[in-house]
């Protein structure tokens, strides 16, 4: 048991002893980072921390740092930061040592000191320095020139010295034919575009284990290489133009333009603009002097190249000489035309009256010749052409156009060739000049000639002299004589004699006395209906007077023996001589007379005409001259438009038209209806209609169309037409045919408007005693009779005459009463108001016919 106690006591003592030793050992200083020797690259910053480890940190004094020389390193003063300083952290019993940029001189043993209950504590660390890998000449972007040797620079420093190797695109590079590794870079021989890329320069310091890489991008520059292009450029004078110059190179080259003849830099010259990045040379308002050689130069860091371009300035032709010329008939005439331009203008001629040009060389069997030539004139080329015309005649006279043309454009100019010729009266009329009753007339003479002719007048083989009744005006080339023939001896043959340097000519003018025309030679009935008759009139000879201008007719009922009660009709010559609005089954007497400028001639023998009875209308006639058996090809597949002339109604007005159409076939040369069931009959309730569109037809089908006019007495004979429709669709989708004429539609519209107005007026009368009806009802009977008389005095106006004939001859209708004094039948009829009332205008057989019962004779295009 004793032994056991001794053992327990010994164990306790041992534990106390171990605790005491452990406490003494825990009282020390630690330097962080924990390493007795540390290596730091030169230039780097270093921080060392001195930390006290003790059971009671409060018993540890603040640690201090000493440099390799044993000097205490002080804390930094406020606002300063020396290379080496310390910084205390009392709360944590720490002392920090700062070295902002270590140098080899700062290497050595640094120690930290403190006390713990008067027990000194210390710790130290050795700082060694080395030089890190440093790139001193290794730009990350370097540039080589194609075809030359180039060293990719990569200078590196380190201590200890590094080893350097090279890679391209991760592939190692070794010294060989094209690559040589130098201490300061990689030499590439005869650089090519394939050498372009990224190179890696790797440096290794084996002693320190430091590794560094530098990626260097190498761009291979290529000297400018001009792209192929045309060596000649053509631009036009007066326009803006641009010339491009392109070169391949790396980096992209810049451009300059120089004019070879003047060595001007066009970038600083007016009217020119140079884009140095694209090589575009722009001309503003090209001038003729801009032609010549231009040099385009392309430059980059790898070199320079240039090309030469020939600029041709196209100058539009300019005609600067073309004079009018004159030459006698039968001689030679010349016109010379000169023009400048570039390239040489091509000159040709044409006569303005002819669209075709003359060819260079002989024309018209050698009578007309054109010769051309050209030569250099300054900065342009001058061309000239001469047109020579031998054996000139009058048709050669006129304007000749000179045309100068080249690639830049055209120019025109007119020159006149005047052909001199002897006087001529080719265009003078040879008709007689008429006068009557001493009327003054003009005898006019116009002589055509070059040069102008002088004119003399001769009468009865003697020079004409002025008298009170003869006056001469003008002596050439126009001259006229006024004659007042109070003496019949002044009638006769007058001669106008024209003279110039090339000859003489004379013109004969017959001056004759005029008389009214003779009686009508023949007037016979040609066409007759129940209400109209058309005559064929053969007029008298015109030897004794001016031409016949019109014919006048008088007509009366046979039972009336007095021609003074007859009605008048007047027609211009060659119009339909038709009298309308006659009464069926009546007998009429007609007589005719001719009218000229002098007046009305004597009446011819009367003609008696018996009018037929009333009957159905005459057969309609187609507006166009169409055969009833021929086949007409229509324009449309489902319709055809009919056009006809209004036929004579034969005593009863036309009240409708019947249109009937049937499909037909031609069998053995004869037209036959293919199916009566397919025939369609339509009625047109209008007597004024002259057109109708037949619709609902089948494509590519032949039809027979009948058109009949109807009045109260029946239908006319049908007008027949065969039509073939065009190929096409079955129906065109048009609306159904309109059975009412446009006149009827307008009439119905007006009637509706009038009815509405009457209803409104009646309402006003009933409720407010106002309106037109109220006003009319309130007027007195006398006033009503006055208004009625005024309305009865209004007369219809005669239709206008298309062309009045000079001088007007007035025909007087017979008054409605029997005169006490007999009237000579040969005297002109006098105008009356009743005659004016009988003026009318109708459409007969497709013609608009004007009838005049008395009054002035109407123009030659008018008729009954």
Steps between C-alpha positions, in 0.01 A plus 500: 500500500785737575654435176177590339489835679847582400409430147201732505705781646764462237246516225361821635841654524577402145184661372578828676853499364372445143252780534770737620723414204213538255411848638856619459510372144171675403645841567663579160475715180385380159576662161243457226525365239666218687830441326852555626614610154284671239588592139332805350522641150662837469243776483234304679334617823547297820300486825634307805294459816650449848252337738548420879379161626456507888243383756442857601560729199468806722835413660673516159656831404433643152731320252764696303667431167873535432658514153803292395721765653328466840330840474148528635255558215275786598135554425408735212426855591150622430449570132819325390579164351875421504653199326519305832279567800308322769146520617384385848174327583502499884161341538630188336861525622610525133776698331493523119807568286436662161751506209333685211748404223780270593845542355806272520648738766205432724574125519612360834398376848199684652421434872208569728550554882269521807494400880259293704522550875852624443579195300644608162333362191632518138448358148673566164459438125749521213380687186673413172430687168508395138428678162163379346446446129458841339403575134721789398442500121214273405208700346183298475429632146781491248498547122710337229528569128444227248820387325737641761675354805343595829588440867213457740643684799476340846764630744464359855700554819509297824746404775598227469501521122196341328484259208271598207318284243240581228162371384266588213137413543603262784756327274868516610746681275856377453785662319503401136505641142245769569506543877800598714452543875710785636545610860284803437248362250395267219643571152267410209664493159313608183175575676185373325134560565483154655726626780217718620369383840560484874845410637568404863830597667546280815761581773595254779728551808578152617656610833185677610251299299363822351320469165367784280354517149447793265259464203614712209265556204697531178331662201669460165471819298485479120598781269216639285423297188290676239187324380468456126272746324458673167780740430270746320198679646251709301311781668271773359561871507271695729400200707624369832717188478688264728800269449579221742843370591524178700803331657535197720728539803534463874437730666254658253689757298428868469475658157616811325420619144736705286444639151803390301530809278497754785608284798215654696382325812128483420404481868581873524375602154162664440227299325665176616441293809714207614388247758832380638342196663305363201709638213197668335586802283200725430477763225256786552392646163744328268683737266650424162849572635464219754604238245841334543684256729428471872718313755341319793746424783421255782716509816503300825762404760618215281572707191364698210357426153347706222311466173440731206153563352426676173195729525316586180260791533206463263404845377155537349514640145457871457414633155670833463456569129209448262414795278195554283584500129332601176553357153318539166284225357691250279826595676682337797412571862722431804450491876798448731460391862785503756493354851742425784492227760680194632510243350477643152136590421331309218313750283201423282228700324130465440241722346252608763211396278638144489558279803779298336858623499731523204783248501861612480607488139272515196119526531219535249701346219803714578314832480543549876841429658619523861872520588638490857837561668642551853818623675628574851418845634641570847361253750213406264453366148342711228287331234352656190257383234389657173178417314522586131188498282549535127234598243287670766126502467233668706432189708856525634411828670439473872651434839777244533582358841860430591530223759830459687523199731755307698500283810428802720180607324358686204466856376270641233496816298301615200629678195291633213580442136312753292459406134455804282249459217314704246147622580217249491125509555453130564286555806284775361140393422379523139131549575330812362437803717133604492328832557150626446307821545826698510635327811869569574728195484862418572728340243782347704838387368755311713829415327722235653868554434841539657603779496165675521349607170366839397148499355339699217138481381391493137152530344429462130873484413578826681634586840218550748479852631300628793167674441219603732361146459835315504743505791833307514652398836847350539770429245611155614518228596133562586290747311127549456273723296159627610254554215158659515348391165251780441605472137465156343817575310693420818407132473753288318840329530751645749862389510732508799867505385767410759876552438819427696866448413436143385208557265141605446151343526144617452165402647168549320189599698157502338281780630141420401156643553275265703129427452244296696491131404279366226199274558547153647561256218323206661329412829348156528348300779743242642357359826150542641329402823158587638637824652821580315648517155864519388602658170795472266591851378719580198603862517563748221836555333733740685649675199320827559554534870662384820457140621161380622484527879155367578164393365165637611163328459143626523219254556124528546194286485380442148163654576667832583581680177681797656874447542502793738350262758771239445751387765877520449785255558869578445787250473871534459649333194543119514285457811191271499230704325216375720171665595338357813180542701277465195146362524431149375276457196528871413623638169777760508659728242876566527724744313874559542757777447880523537681756719846648456679804642305735274163372608222256419443383145175453313255228607488181304191321377274370779489131593187334635539227759220284641581385853423134579266389778612446858683173547729318740847654544771458244755223549768605753853528370814412696719790600799330336488382144440132579378231264192311618662168403855551625618366835616753757744386767416659835750616758326342797386151589156581646378824344488708183410865451264588215517846338247617244361808330148624578284401203216710352182445701268531190232712661474348845768545768715204593399374844741210547765274350495122501829309527492125434809280501535127436799263493570391142712255305626527145403188305587464131573870480166603655426636846247297698361546851636218715212509751192719500465436874821692562382810314457807721281802422544828682314830462659839539229754598672806361469673165826694556720198555779437251706251704423184695725246669386142456607302809485142619667359189707180503872502424620394155145486364353640179178704520260653254370834628187671362413860580152635413348843559133525597227760483122480523482357150736211563859385480759595244704253303776361723858612483708180512842426641704185565734512800747252646588553868858477623653213693468541875308418814128418491395834655687816585285589799363821348168639613186434298440719202335830571172519309449872568708756316705756685253769388209309653689454827580872516137584423372273777749652744390854413133399530566362849672823605212713363241287683691542827514876450122513426424306820712741704331800333151359570590453867618862517172612335282305741674592825669835442339644185844530342678352205485520120139377474382751760676779313349399163148469644524848651587677175237686302367364171649785302840433635445133424407589142807725468726219615328263260551745216867532588537127497325482164741751344803279549632343180732204455847590381639371174794255528846652453643490152822292489675729253333819368564569134624845396308710416175367651207472262169536677202298387158627604214261573153568379281683751192325635271760337435576132682820400320766299809556287625205295855385571737408218605138542860582401547749786657383827242418764471732799566404860205462739458375850310202364801409294711496814245273664545240230872452559554147625763233563427128474696178464411329176651173385787534747589861404434815698309717251434871536210663318460874455168648392621839395780694665872482419632205308681269737846347457608234261485229766135570571194345344127478540 
